[in-house]
């Protein structure tokens, strides 16, 4: 059995619209966004971090 642990590749703040991409093990921002925002990321229960060989992931990011 060879399960694959996935991470989101992109996330967006639902409050200020800041967009970040996951590269080389760190989140990288496309822009600053709102300096004082307490970010509310759009990653929720629909994202399935473990993808089994026989079961397709619920959502591809």
N, CA and C atoms as an extended XYZ file, in Angstrom:
183
Properties=species:S:1:pos:R:3:atomname:S:1:resname:S:1:resid:I:1 pbc="F F F"
N         0.850       -1.180        0.000 N   UNK     1
C         0.000        0.000        0.000 CA  UNK     1
C         0.891        1.238        0.000 C   UNK     1
N         0.636        2.113       -0.923 N   UNK     2
C         1.447        3.310       -1.075 CA  UNK     2
C         0.544        4.538       -1.074 C   UNK     2
N         0.203        5.029        0.117 N   UNK     3
C        -0.640        6.219        0.220 CA  UNK     3
C         0.196        7.461       -0.067 C   UNK     3
N        -0.439        8.464       -0.611 N   UNK     4
C         0.225        9.705       -0.953 CA  UNK     4
C        -0.319       10.816       -0.070 C   UNK     4
N         0.577       11.494        0.679 N   UNK     5
C         0.181       12.629        1.505 CA  UNK     5
C         0.281       13.882        0.653 C   UNK     5
N        -0.853       14.532        0.462 N   UNK     6
C        -0.891       15.725       -0.377 CA  UNK     6
C        -0.985       16.975        0.478 C   UNK     6
N        -0.475       18.066       -0.022 N   UNK     7
C        -0.639       19.369        0.613 CA  UNK     7
C        -1.350       20.279       -0.381 C   UNK     7
N        -2.092       21.264        0.116 N   UNK     8
C        -2.710       22.211       -0.814 CA  UNK     8
C        -1.616       22.939       -1.597 C   UNK     8
N        -1.871       23.255       -2.848 N   UNK     9
C        -0.887       23.963       -3.663 CA  UNK     9
C        -1.155       25.459       -3.698 C   UNK     9
N        -2.357       25.865       -3.302 N   UNK    10
C        -2.748       27.265       -3.373 CA  UNK    10
C        -3.768       27.529       -2.278 C   UNK    10
N        -3.721       28.725       -1.691 N   UNK    11
C        -4.743       29.112       -0.724 CA  UNK    11
C        -5.024       30.608       -0.867 C   UNK    11
N        -6.248       30.982       -0.544 N   UNK    12
C        -6.681       32.369       -0.664 CA  UNK    12
C        -7.340       32.784        0.640 C   UNK    12
N        -7.003       33.975        1.125 N   UNK    13
C        -7.639       34.497        2.332 CA  UNK    13
C        -9.047       34.948        1.973 C   UNK    13
N       -10.028       34.477        2.728 N   UNK    14
C       -11.418       34.832        2.459 CA  UNK    14
C       -11.739       36.254        2.894 C   UNK    14
N       -10.883       36.874        3.690 N   UNK    15
C       -11.138       38.235        4.173 CA  UNK    15
C       -10.504       39.304        3.288 C   UNK    15
N        -9.223       39.159        2.955 N   UNK    16
C        -8.534       40.226        2.214 CA  UNK    16
C        -8.148       39.840        0.792 C   UNK    16
N        -8.316       38.558        0.424 N   UNK    17
C        -8.020       38.132       -0.935 CA  UNK    17
C        -6.572       37.767       -1.210 C   UNK    17
N        -5.710       37.769       -0.180 N   UNK    18
C        -4.304       37.396       -0.372 CA  UNK    18
C        -4.214       35.967       -0.909 C   UNK    18
N        -3.373       35.760       -1.926 N   UNK    19
C        -3.201       34.443       -2.540 CA  UNK    19
C        -1.777       33.970       -2.283 C   UNK    19
N        -1.638       32.719       -1.852 N   UNK    20
C        -0.324       32.121       -1.622 CA  UNK    20
C        -0.240       30.787       -2.344 C   UNK    20
N         0.976       30.442       -2.778 N   UNK    21
C         1.256       29.164       -3.433 CA  UNK    21
C         2.276       28.411       -2.596 C   UNK    21
N         2.143       27.086       -2.527 N   UNK    22
C         3.054       26.241       -1.763 CA  UNK    22
C         4.163       25.753       -2.684 C   UNK    22
N         5.405       26.201       -2.427 N   UNK    23
C         6.558       25.822       -3.242 CA  UNK    23
C         7.740       25.498       -2.337 C   UNK    23
N         8.423       24.430       -2.626 N   UNK    24
C         9.646       24.046       -1.908 CA  UNK    24
C         9.449       23.990       -0.397 C   UNK    24
N         8.281       23.531        0.047 N   UNK    25
C         8.030       23.339        1.468 CA  UNK    25
C         7.610       24.578        2.237 C   UNK    25
N         7.374       25.705        1.556 N   UNK    26
C         6.942       26.935        2.231 CA  UNK    26
C         5.841       27.619        1.421 C   UNK    26
N         5.026       28.415        2.110 N   UNK    27
C         4.003       29.215        1.443 CA  UNK    27
C         4.635       30.501        0.945 C   UNK    27
N         4.398       30.848       -0.316 N   UNK    28
C         4.924       32.072       -0.919 CA  UNK    28
C         3.744       32.931       -1.372 C   UNK    28
N         3.764       34.199       -0.944 N   UNK    29
C         2.661       35.112       -1.252 CA  UNK    29
C         2.849       35.765       -2.608 C   UNK    29
N         1.739       35.908       -3.340 N   UNK    30
C         1.756       36.633       -4.609 CA  UNK    30
C         1.790       38.137       -4.356 C   UNK    30
N         1.203       38.555       -3.252 N   UNK    31
C         1.163       39.970       -2.879 CA  UNK    31
C         0.994       40.072       -1.379 C   UNK    31
N         1.136       41.260       -0.841 N   UNK    32
C         1.097       41.437        0.609 CA  UNK    32
C        -0.298       41.224        1.180 C   UNK    32
N        -1.325       41.708        0.511 N   UNK    33
C        -2.671       41.640        1.068 CA  UNK    33
C        -2.849       42.716        2.114 C   UNK    33
N        -3.781       42.533        3.022 N   UNK    34
C        -4.029       43.499        4.088 CA  UNK    34
C        -3.057       43.228        5.228 C   UNK    34
N        -2.245       44.219        5.565 N   UNK    35
C        -1.205       44.071        6.587 CA  UNK    35
C        -1.769       43.624        7.938 C   UNK    35
N        -2.963       44.080        8.297 N   UNK    36
C        -3.529       43.791        9.614 CA  UNK    36
C        -4.584       42.680        9.603 C   UNK    36
N        -4.699       41.975        8.501 N   UNK    37
C        -5.697       40.909        8.393 CA  UNK    37
C        -5.266       39.671        9.184 C   UNK    37
N        -6.202       39.093        9.917 N   UNK    38
C        -5.997       37.777       10.516 CA  UNK    38
C        -6.584       36.809        9.497 C   UNK    38
N        -5.713       36.204        8.699 N   UNK    39
C        -6.134       35.465        7.516 CA  UNK    39
C        -7.047       34.286        7.834 C   UNK    39
N        -8.081       34.166        7.029 N   UNK    40
C        -9.037       33.069        7.084 CA  UNK    40
C        -8.886       32.323        5.763 C   UNK    40
N        -8.086       31.233        5.777 N   UNK    41
C        -7.767       30.529        4.537 CA  UNK    41
C        -8.932       29.683        4.069 C   UNK    41
N        -9.043       29.518        2.760 N   UNK    42
C       -10.156       28.798        2.143 CA  UNK    42
C        -9.955       27.286        2.102 C   UNK    42
N        -9.076       26.757        2.923 N   UNK    43
C        -8.865       25.308        3.000 CA  UNK    43
C        -9.815       24.773        4.070 C   UNK    43
N       -10.688       23.857        3.683 N   UNK    44
C       -11.702       23.372        4.611 CA  UNK    44
C       -11.822       21.854        4.548 C   UNK    44
N       -12.893       21.330        5.056 N   UNK    45
C       -13.088       19.886        5.117 CA  UNK    45
C       -13.235       19.194        3.774 C   UNK    45
N       -13.380       19.947        2.694 N   UNK    46
C       -13.491       19.335        1.367 CA  UNK    46
C       -12.135       18.850        0.852 C   UNK    46
N       -11.042       19.401        1.396 N   UNK    47
C        -9.703       18.992        0.970 CA  UNK    47
C        -9.329       17.687        1.663 C   UNK    47
N        -8.913       16.690        0.901 N   UNK    48
C        -8.532       15.384        1.439 CA  UNK    48
C        -7.010       15.253        1.333 C   UNK    48
N        -6.278       15.301        2.474 N   UNK    49
C        -4.820       15.289        2.419 CA  UNK    49
C        -4.196       13.937        2.090 C   UNK    49
N        -4.922       12.836        2.316 N   UNK    50
C        -4.369       11.511        2.028 CA  UNK    50
C        -5.089       10.930        0.824 C   UNK    50
N        -4.326       10.604       -0.193 N   UNK    51
C        -4.887       10.004       -1.406 CA  UNK    51
C        -4.400        8.568       -1.479 C   UNK    51
N        -5.329        7.642       -1.422 N   UNK    52
C        -4.983        6.227       -1.521 CA  UNK    52
C        -4.909        5.835       -2.986 C   UNK    52
N        -4.132        4.803       -3.274 N   UNK    53
C        -3.973        4.358       -4.659 CA  UNK    53
C        -5.307        4.008       -5.303 C   UNK    53
N        -6.178        3.344       -4.561 N   UNK    54
C        -7.429        2.860       -5.139 CA  UNK    54
C        -8.575        3.864       -5.049 C   UNK    54
N        -8.416        4.935       -4.260 N   UNK    55
C        -9.482        5.905       -4.069 CA  UNK    55
C        -9.045        7.268       -4.587 C   UNK    55
N        -9.765        7.861       -5.532 N   UNK    56
C        -9.390        9.191       -6.024 CA  UNK    56
C        -9.635       10.253       -4.958 C   UNK    56
N        -8.841       11.298       -4.948 N   UNK    57
C        -9.008       12.387       -3.994 CA  UNK    57
C       -10.299       13.140       -4.300 C   UNK    57
N       -10.921       13.671       -3.250 N   UNK    58
C       -12.187       14.378       -3.426 CA  UNK    58
C       -12.003       15.689       -4.176 C   UNK    58
N       -10.853       16.322       -3.976 N   UNK    59
C       -10.637       17.621       -4.607 CA  UNK    59
C        -9.172       17.764       -4.965 C   UNK    59
N        -8.896       18.126       -6.174 N   UNK    60
C        -7.526       18.402       -6.601 CA  UNK    60
C        -7.302       19.893       -6.509 C   UNK    60
N        -6.232       20.290       -5.867 N   UNK    61
C        -5.931       21.721       -5.752 CA  UNK    61
C        -4.892       22.127       -6.753 C   UNK    61
